[in-house]
């Protein structure tokens, strides 16, 4: 079943993304039923107000949409049609916030209610604001189309809630696609390809722009509803998945328990108690994440043991080797010799 009342442990995206995709593809006179052929999504799913779609299923729908339309730049079309209503309660809370900064803080705090394959992080440095679009789950990249529509979607939604034309610069990790020239004139800024990460950079003065539908009383209520929804998700069997998603940051490395508890809007003691009720602990989850990351980095064969130990948060190679032997029964160097060379 693709439609889920509660989030599964597998990566998901908002079901409204599939609805948006169907609307965009309809411009090529392709009905939703044809787009959904062979998938586990039914036309009835598109009518549901709140649902989540398996990440892999959505990627297949994107691929089919490109094949049906013959448009490799479909991500631009989707991003230009992105509406804040696609993001449900989070979108509503962001739309009625005081200003752009508060709207982005809401997205940053509660985006895990919508998707486990996406994370956003706002920072200001050297007179420039940067909105980082991160992929916290190794093996589940947004891809070229996904990155395009997410990042352009942020700009489209920003213009809708401020009533202002927003300009800036975008960095993306993939190479410049052949079709980009057809869309470049539609963009409110410049793009650099082949960068280390995805991010939007803009004048920090934009952060203080008031929102056209700001409602301070309703905004406080909406934030509380987001917190309640997050607690409900944590109590419905998804807490371990949420902690796994939040405990490892691609940029900052592994997080402390208090940092994860803060992002879940609960006390450290409450998080510790709920994890214990679920039969695990924060340290056990962190240990498992380090184990998985160590295996991936060793199999890639391009990192030295000192670098891997540092990335995993160990003080030295000896401590890392001791932990790795506990996980696998062999030393890291021995595991690397036995692993097949990456393709």
Beta strands, then each sheet from edge to edge (+ up, - down):
strand 1: 12-14
strand 2: 52-54
strand 3: 119-125
strand 4: 128-134
strand 5: 168-171
strand 6: 189-192
strand 7: 198-202
strand 8: 248-249
strand 9: 253-254
sheet 1: 1+ 2-
sheet 2: 3+ 4- 7+ 5- 6-
sheet 3: 8+ 9-
end
